[in-house]
């Protein structure tokens, strides 16, 4: 199973992933009734927070930030 598949599975189960001050989680909103995925980073080198409605775009951004902070 790839990293993307693992993240997708965790998010679909309502879990989250946090690595090196970067977090991705599922946000369920009551009004309107649609879910979203928040990618958030508190790291001083790369602060970021955004809500995505497309799970693949959210996972892509999470991995992008994660790899930037690893270097």
N, C-alpha and C positions, 0 to 999 in steps of 0.2 A: 504494500500500500504506500502511495506517495505521501509526501508531507501535505500537499494540497487536499488529498482525499481524506487524510486523517483529520485535518482542521475542519473540513466540511462536515464530516461525520460528528465531530464534537459539537459544532455549532447547531447542527440539526437536532441534537439531543438536548440543547439548551445549556451546554457547558461553555466554558471560556478557555482561552489560552493566554498565558502571560509569560513573557520571556524578556529579561533585561529592560524592564520599565516600559515594555510595549505590550498592549493588551488588545485582544479582539473578543467581542462578546455579542450575543444576540440581544437586541432590545425589542421587547414587545410593547407596542403602543395600543392603547384602547381606542383612541379616536384619531385618525381613522384606523380601522382594524387592519393594520399591516405591520409586519415586522421589519426590522432594520438591523444592521450590523455596525457596531461602533468600533472604530480603530482609534486607539488613544496611546499617546506616548508622552510621558513626563520627563524624559531624558533631556538634560540641559542642552545637548548638542542638536537635538532634533525634536522640538515640541510639535505635537500634531494631535488633532482630534477631529474626526469627521464621521458622519452617519452615512452609511451606504444602504441602498435597497437591493443591490445585486451582490449576492454572496461571493461570486468569483472576483469581482472588483475589490471587495473588502479583503479577501484573502490575499490577493495580489499586493495591495498596499501594505498589509501587515508584514508580509514577507520582505517587501522592498525596504521598509524601515528597519526590520530586524537585521537584515544583512548589512545595511548602512552602519548600524550601531556596532556590529561585530568587528568591523575594521578599525 
